[in-house]
């Protein structure tokens, strides 16, 4: 469990973190998202013990030896092999199990390059090596700063799978600017902007809370005429053309729309191809919160 | 792989151990030869100028080695030590290690010990070479004085490694650490111009080998500096740990 209360951090005159409150339950996968300069790395660094806060408290129920931190661009001594890097990480975390080292190298996709020196590794390979070094000692708290940023789509998917598999066995705190990644693997999310938490809670709560009563109607014919006709209805807040033959209709309530929308479209008389509620993504909520 | 093995591998694979040993070995082999044939060399290359060089004595062979070892050799020691002791030089590497151990002391201890052992071992290698050639070319030297001179040089090397660690802990940059450490080491003997202070400084130990072998000083002359240097070194190590631990990454 991580509990942060009234956390603050300044760099000179600039307030990097301001009154941060967040709670990460044991075994959760927690996503920290925010635009560049929001304070994500500062917050993770404080939680990792690499920086000191100016105000507030941090409680972490996991000892230092049971934590692992992966920076966004991991680097290792270039004359070590991948196997030695993972072995070093394992030895710092407790007794070394050689089979475990082999297993995590395989899991990270580095089995074939295990005995190559890391000086020749690409950024993506270093990222995978960092993941292997993070997992090898079976930490109970894992702090990952943009773990998939340097990876190709397949590599990113693998890392996200690894993160998802840690759910329940380790507490994972995971920062990313790729909102789809956060939405895919995280139970809880914190949205950080200008050093303040704009939202903190379950991903489902965030999406539900931001759910707007908007429908997208695809018609065959003059979408503008449909929008104008719908705008005149009292249960419609606004209606406009949102693309070729697509009308975006914001209604006063879902209940009103369910009763009146289909009938109104039938009355207008243009063929309706599809009708669906607008999907709410983490990205759209994020943009709204940080606007 | 443990942190101790990491330091050994660092020395071997980065070829720093070879560089360190080679510098001291070369000076160890060349020192006595230079001392023995200095007159011939000056005569051969002096042209019409006649230079009177006193006949070499055995102490000259060792002194020639230590004079070079205490300059170029020390510079290499500082470079090698800084490469290991400036833990935060590359923050991403430092994060990997610092977040996995309870304290910076656990990271610094093997780096300090291995850096010192490498420096002392390289010096010993060069000294053994210089001693052998001195005996062959110039005659024997008193063994007890030679051993005590070596011991005092080890104490000084310990001080150099500790100083590098402290400055590295403060500056977090290898080039800046090397430059600052060299400036401090060069500047320290200036305080020695005041005799009462000079006898206490670690740099006083650098002249011990020569004076002991020539019989111009006894071991008691170096006792204050020999006792104070480890104390100062311990203080510098404490500062290195403190400054490194307090740095935010």
Interface residues (C-beta under 8 A of the other chain):
Chain A: X45 X48 X49 X50 X51 X52 X64 X65 X67 X68 X69 X71 X73 X74 X75 X76 X77 X79 X80 X84 X87 X88 X89 X91 X92 X93 X130 X133 X137
Chain B: X1 X2 X3 X6 X9 X10 X13 X14 X90 X91 X92 X93 X95 X96 X97 X98 X99 X100 X101 X102 X248 X249
